[in-house]
Amino acid sequence: MRSRMHADEEKDPSNLSAQAVSFFAHTLLALGTWLVLMVVGYALNPPAVPQTFILVLSMLMPFIAGNIVTRFRQDEMATLVWLVGLIWLLIISLWILDMPTGPNECFKCDATEKLTRTFFSLPVPSGLIDNDGPFVGTWPAAALLGYALGARFALRRPSAKKQPAA
């Protein structure tokens, strides 16, 4: 009986619109947290910060935000924002793979090298999209993943009530 009522709740159009608004709000909150991190980093402008440190911070700060928000407002939609990050990363990947290469722009790179050098600057930046691959693709996707993980850790599971022994 419980599962039938739960299924009816999910089909309610007002509930679906509330879920869509909630999903969009959590996505904006995750990206907003990451943008605040980028603005603070730009304002402080510390010298020689490794990109891996920025990647970790890009996941950690939204992780904390998602965890705090979900502790106060239990919402399963917060755990699904990583999908936006995945879709964003796929869109940027297609854009990068369609780019022509040339001198100083990943000359004679195969597809894998093009993506790793653009998104992670390994072993050196690719020169594509003005070497802003981590800022455009990797760090926002990491922020959305971090937010979703933080929300997942804070989401309470419904406890199963103990049935009295017969």
N, C-alpha and C positions, 0 to 999 in steps of 0.2 A: 504494500500500500504506500509506503514511504517513497519508493522509487517512482511510482506513478505520479504522485503529487509533485515530486521534484521535476519530473519530465514536463508536466503541465506548466510549472513555473517558468521553465526555460523557454517555452514556446510563446509566452505572453509578449506581445509586441512592445509594451511599455518597458518590460524587463530587458528586452534585447536592446532597446535604445539607451537604457540606463547603463547597460554593459558596454556599449559602444562609446558613450561619453566617458565612462570610467577608464576604459582602455586608452582613449585619446588623452585624458588628463594625466594618467600615469606615464604615458610616453613623453608628454611635454615636461612633466616634472623630472623625469630621468635626464632628458636632454638639457633642461634648464640647469640642473645640478652640474652637469658636465660643462656647460657654457660658463657658469660661475667659476669653475675650476680653471678654465682656459683664460678668462679675463683676469683672475688673480695672478695666474702664472705670467701673463703678458705684462701686468702692472709691476710685478716684482722683478721680472726678467732676470732670474738667476743664471749665471754663466755655466755653460757646459752641463746641462741636465740631460742625462741619457734618455733616449726615446722609450726604453723599457720601463724606466721609472715613471714616465708620463703615462704609459699604458697601464701600469699598475694603479696609479692614482685615478685614471679614467674609469677603472672598474671599482675601486675602493670607495670613492666618494659617493657615487650613485648607489652602491651596495648599502652604505650606511643610511642614505636617504630613503631607499626602498624599505629597509628594515624598520626604520623609525615610523614611517607613514603607515606601514602595514600593521605594526603593533597597535596603533591607535584606531585604525579603520581596516578591519579584516575584509579584504577584497581579492578574490582570485584573479581578477583581470590584471592586477599588478604583476603577477608571475608570468604573464604572457607577452610582455613588451619586448622580450628578446627576439620575437618573430619580426618586429619592425627592423631591428638591427641586422638580422639575417637578410631580409629583403633588401635593405639599403646596401649591404656589402655586396650582394649579388648584382644589383644595378650598377654600382661603381665598378665592379669587376668586369662587367660587359663593356662598359665605357672604356676602360683601360685596355682591354683586349682588342677593341676596335681601333685604337690609336696607332698611327703609323710610327715606326721607329726610324731613327737616323743618328747621325753623330751627336753625342751628348744626350741622347734620348733612348737609352737601352738598345743600342745598335746591335742587331742580330740576336736579340733575346727570344727565347721560346716563351710559350704562354706562362709556364710556371715561374720562370725567372722574372718575367714582366710583372707578375702579381706580387711575388715576394719582395722584389726590389722596390716596388711602388708602395705597398702597404707596410712593410717592415724595414725598408732601407738595408736589407741584407743581401750581399755583403756591403754594397754601396747603394745609394739612392739611384733610381732609374732615370731621373730627369723628366719623367712624364708628370703631367699636371703640376709642374713647377715644384717638384719634390714635396708636395703637400699631401701625399697619399695617406700618411697616418692621420693627419688632421681631418681630411675629407672622409675617409673610409673606416680606418681601423679604430680610432678612439671613440667616435660616436657609437659604433656597433658594440664596442667593449663596455661603454657606459650603459647601454640598454641591457646588455647581458648582466652586468653587475647589479643593476636595479632589480631585475627579475630574480636573481639569486638571493639578494637581500630580502626581498619580499617573501620569497619561498621559505626562507629560514624563520621568518616572523609569523607566517601563516599558521594558525592553530588548526589542527586536524580535529574533526568532530569526534568526541570520545564515545566509545561504544558503552552503553549502559549495561551494567551487569544484570543478567536475568537471575531471579531467585531459583535455587535448585528445587526441582520438583520431587 
